[in-house]
């Protein structure tokens, strides 16, 4: 899942970007309200984390403009202004949820996942593919009752695939997700990871299909017989 973080406190933003990436999210960061709309138009995000006290253009103005222009990305307002009036005004302007600083990372992640699930609709869950499921609380993959033992890189790659099960995920997207803190990583590293994941899933009715030139699709394996 890809997030846009609009926050001007650089230390908080840097910590949030690191922490959310460790939780399996892909995060881009802007520190000025004037850059939010441009970012949302250039990239498809699953949610926006929006601070109200932004320079350039404050969060209220940003939120109002986004909704007037019909941009329906889920918005979680993050602010130090914890008051009923602030909450009500933000929700009226189109915010989907509100979290006051200071906050617990686990609560932020849980709220984001709930927003994204609600926006996508329960008819197409993105954190399950056939019997393979990802538990967002324990951050474990399970096939039925069995927990999959995965390395951190295998975990990140499979998370990228299950978040968009049934859809094509490009090699570059997996590369950016798994090796976000490294430079000069060869794309063949993704092929190695996918090969390992196929071995892990060998006994399960789930498969990773390669679409040459496009990427990979995680989908239930066809039934035999």
C-alpha positions in Angstrom: 0.0 0.0 0.0 1.3 3.4 -1.0 0.9 6.4 1.3 1.6 10.1 0.9 2.7 11.8 4.2 2.2 15.6 4.3 4.1 16.7 7.5 6.5 19.6 8.1 8.1 18.4 11.3 11.2 16.7 9.7 12.2 14.5 12.6 8.6 13.2 13.0 8.3 12.7 9.3 11.6 10.8 9.0 10.6 8.5 11.8 7.2 7.9 10.4 8.5 7.1 6.9 11.0 4.5 8.4 8.4 3.0 10.7 5.7 2.7 8.1 8.0 1.2 5.6 9.0 -1.4 8.1 5.3 -2.2 8.5 5.1 -2.9 4.7 3.8 0.5 3.5 5.5 2.4 0.7 5.7 6.1 1.8 6.4 9.4 0.0 6.8 12.6 2.0 6.1 16.3 1.3 6.7 19.1 3.8 4.6 21.9 2.2 0.8 22.0 1.6 1.4 23.3 -1.9 2.9 20.0 -3.0 0.1 17.7 -1.9 -2.3 18.0 -4.9 0.6 17.8 -7.4 1.8 14.5 -5.7 -1.7 13.0 -5.7 -2.2 13.8 -9.4 1.2 12.3 -10.3 0.9 9.0 -8.3 -2.0 6.8 -7.2 -1.9 6.6 -3.4 -4.0 4.4 -1.1 -4.2 7.1 1.6 -3.0 10.5 2.6 -1.7 11.3 6.1 -2.3 15.1 6.4 -0.9 17.5 9.1 -3.1 20.5 9.5 -0.3 22.9 10.4 1.5 22.8 7.1 3.5 25.8 5.6 2.6 27.1 2.2 -1.0 25.9 2.4 -2.5 24.6 5.7 -4.2 21.3 5.9 -7.7 22.7 6.0 -7.2 24.4 2.7 -5.5 21.4 1.2 -8.4 19.1 2.2 -11.0 21.5 1.0 -9.3 21.8 -2.4 -8.9 18.0 -2.8 -12.6 17.3 -2.2 -13.7 20.2 -4.4 -11.6 18.7 -7.2 -13.1 15.3 -6.7 -10.0 13.6 -5.4 -11.4 10.8 -3.2 -8.2 9.4 -1.7 -8.8 8.4 2.0 -7.4 11.2 4.3 -6.3 10.7 7.9 -5.7 14.0 9.6 -2.7 14.1 11.9 -2.4 17.1 14.2 -1.5 18.5 17.6 -4.8 20.3 17.7 -6.9 17.8 19.6 -10.2 19.6 20.0 -13.8 18.7 19.2 -14.2 21.8 16.9 -11.0 20.8 15.0 -12.2 17.2 14.6 -15.7 18.2 13.4 -14.4 20.9 11.0 -11.9 18.4 9.5 -14.5 15.7 9.0 -16.9 18.2 7.4 -14.2 19.2 5.0 -13.8 15.6 3.9 -11.3 13.9 6.2 -12.0 10.3 6.8 -10.4 9.9 10.2 -8.5 12.0 12.8 -5.5 11.2 15.0 -4.1 13.6 17.6 -0.3 13.9 18.4 1.3 12.2 20.2 0.0 8.9 19.0 1.0 5.2 19.0 2.3 3.8 15.7 0.1 0.7 16.0 -3.0 2.8 16.2 -2.0 4.8 13.2 -1.3 1.7 11.1 -4.6 0.1 12.2 -6.6 3.3 11.3 -4.8 3.5 7.9 -5.6 -0.2 7.1 -9.2 0.3 8.1 -9.5 3.4 5.9 -8.0 1.7 2.9 -10.1 -1.4 3.3 -13.2 0.7 3.5 -12.3 2.7 0.5 -11.5 -0.4 -1.6 -14.7 -2.1 -0.5 -15.1 -5.4 1.3 -16.1 -7.2 -1.9 -12.4 -7.2 -3.0 -10.2 -7.8 0.0 -6.5 -7.1 -0.7 -5.0 -8.9 2.2 -6.0 -12.3 1.2 -5.6 -14.6 -1.8 -7.4 -17.9 -1.7 -6.3 -19.6 1.5 -3.3 -17.3 1.9 -3.9 -14.5 4.3 -1.9 -11.7 5.9 -2.7 -10.9 9.5 -2.1 -7.1 9.9 -2.0 -7.4 13.7 0.7 -10.0 14.0 2.2 -9.2 10.6 2.2 -12.9 9.7 1.3 -14.8 6.5 -0.8 -17.9 7.0 -2.1 -20.6 4.8 -5.1 -21.9 6.7 -3.8 -22.3 10.3 -0.2 -22.7 9.2 2.2 -19.7 9.6 4.6 -19.1 6.7 8.3 -18.7 7.7 9.7 -15.9 5.6 12.8 -13.8 5.5 12.3 -10.0 5.8 12.8 -9.5 2.0 10.5 -12.4 1.2 7.9 -11.0 3.6 8.1 -7.5 1.9 7.8 -9.0 -1.6 4.8 -11.2 -0.7 3.1 -8.3 1.1 3.5 -6.1 -2.1 1.8 -8.9 -4.1 -1.0 -9.7 -1.7 -1.9 -6.1 -1.2 -2.9 -6.1 -4.9 -3.8 -9.8 -5.4 -5.2 -10.5 -8.8 -3.4 -7.4 -10.2 -0.1 -7.0 -11.9 2.7 -5.7 -9.7 5.8 -4.6 -11.7 9.3 -5.8 -11.0 10.2 -2.1 -10.3 7.5 -1.8 -7.7 8.7 -4.8 -5.8 12.3 -3.6 -6.2 11.5 -0.3 -4.6 9.5 -1.9 -1.8 12.0 -4.5 -0.8 15.2 -2.6 -1.4 14.1 0.9 -0.6 17.2 1.7 1.4 19.7 0.3 -1.0 21.2 1.6 -4.2 22.3 -0.2 -7.4 20.3 -3.3 -6.7 20.0 -5.5 -9.9 16.4 -6.3 -11.0 17.4 -10.0 -11.1 17.2 -9.8 -7.3 13.4 -9.7 -7.6 13.4 -12.8 -9.8 15.4 -14.6 -7.0 12.9 -13.5 -4.4 9.9 -14.6 -6.5 11.6 -18.0 -7.1 12.0 -18.5 -3.3 8.4 -17.5 -2.7 7.1 -20.0 -5.3 9.0 -22.7 -3.3 7.3 -21.5 -0.1 3.9 -21.6 -1.7 4.5 -24.9 -3.5 2.1 -26.9 -1.4 -0.6 -24.2 -1.4 -3.3 -23.5 -4.0 -1.8 -20.1 -4.6 0.6 -19.1 -7.4 2.7 -16.2 -8.6 2.3 -15.9 -12.3 4.9 -14.0 -14.4 3.5 -11.7 -17.2 6.6 -11.1 -19.3 7.4 -7.4 -19.6 4.7 -6.4 -17.1 5.4 -8.1 -13.7 3.9 -10.6 -11.4 0.3 -11.6 -10.3 -0.5 -13.4 -7.1 -3.7 -15.5 -7.6 -5.4 -18.7 -6.6 -4.1 -21.7 -8.5 -6.5 -23.2 -10.9 -8.4 -26.2 -9.7 -7.5 -29.6 -11.2 -10.0 -32.2 -12.3 
